[in-house]
Amino acid sequence: MKRSTRGGPRFGEERGSVAAELALALPAVVLALLLGAGALSTASRQVSLQDATADAARLLGRGEGGGAAAGVVSRAVPGAAVSSSGSGDLVCVTASIDVSLGALIRIPLRASSCALAGGL
């Protein structure tokens, strides 16, 4: 660093460095914020899907039809694929959907829940 005649450092060579550093860092910060918001949205969709499958399994356990169970899931998470199966005293519902984070990232979500058949 060159010294001026008054003894202090000269900042002429460093002019604009803060703007350049900001221009390099800002896109990375924006990308991190957008990915974080997308991850929170995906987590919220997973919770909704799990809650809807639990409600659907309880409906099937009480003897409601498969259409009512699929309707509960489709109202909570539009576009979700629903399947159900029975095994002994249990009735299980599985729902799945693909969630997009931007144009390039697709995350498959799957939730499954079971309830006792013939329950109240």
PyMOL commands that set and color helices and strands:
alter all, ss='L'
color gray80, all
select helices_A, chain A and resi 12-14+17-61+66-76
alter helices_A, ss='H'
color red, helices_A
select strands_A, chain A and resi 81-87+90-101+105-116
alter strands_A, ss='S'
color yellow, strands_A
deselect
rebuild
show_as cartoon
